[in-house]
Amino acid sequence: MPITTVDRADDPRLEDFRDVMTRDGRGPDGRPGVFIGEQPLVVEAMLDRPGTMRRILVAENKRGWLEKVLADRGDPDLEAIVVPRDLMESTAGFPIHRGILASGDRAGLDDRTVDEIIPPPDRTATILVCESIRNIDNIGMLFRVAAAFGVDGVLLSPDCHDPLYRKSLRVSIGHALRIPFARSTDWSADLDRLGMEHGLCRIGASIEGTPAADDGAASGPSDRVAVLMGSEFDGLGPVATKACDRLVRIAMAPGVDSLNVAVAAAILLDRHSTADRR
């Protein structure tokens, strides 16, 4: 499909991109079945998932970038639109600093089950489990950390923030599109199944745990692990804590009792991830 130039605000092809921030504020219900990506790395990650992209919208000064990324991917059959910068910003309702937006279908991204994100029992596995991570930036950064340490999948508690929210997706630099994730519908049962049905050793981050430097010395390493991270203020809740096979803490200097959750996850995944990171 060729690149189309649009110069009318009432063009129906701009519908996905109208009032972005207002609709974002209503969560997934503000744009049912659709999510918005912005900035080059996120949009390129969307393009790398065939069938995900609905439309791509760029300002006139980004036409060269658009032509290149489409050509690099064999000119996929999607609606690619170029508009004047002021029309793009008036449509979206805020300044688009990078001049790039895209809409994508949620189907296949946020409707996976827990079983679908866990490798089969004859393979190594590393799963990141996130409980009550409601901060926009933290949920995005956790996916970026998960990608860095070769995590196979991310399990979210029912109250975690949406990884496909535009700002969270931007912080993840598109990795929320690359790492399969599932949202639990029965938190206690799903945590139990990680161990009983999938053979994962559940390692929870807790200030009450064994220092991470000593963790596992007696029991030895596991080739199938789930690393559980709670919110920065409350940590893991009682249900998740009870489900853990081991609790570990990160030793810190006197007077310091916590780290950003993504930093803490990186430290624990560096120790426990089973991925080949050569």
PyMOL commands that set and color helices and strands:
alter all, ss='L'
color gray80, all
select helices_A, chain A and resi 12-17+20-24+27-30+40-47+60-72+85-92+114-117+136-148+166-171+175-177+187-196+238-243+261-272
alter helices_A, ss='H'
color red, helices_A
select strands_A, chain A and resi 3-5+34-38+53-59+79-83+100-105+125-130+153-156+181-183+201-211+224-229+246-249
alter strands_A, ss='S'
color yellow, strands_A
deselect
rebuild
show_as cartoon
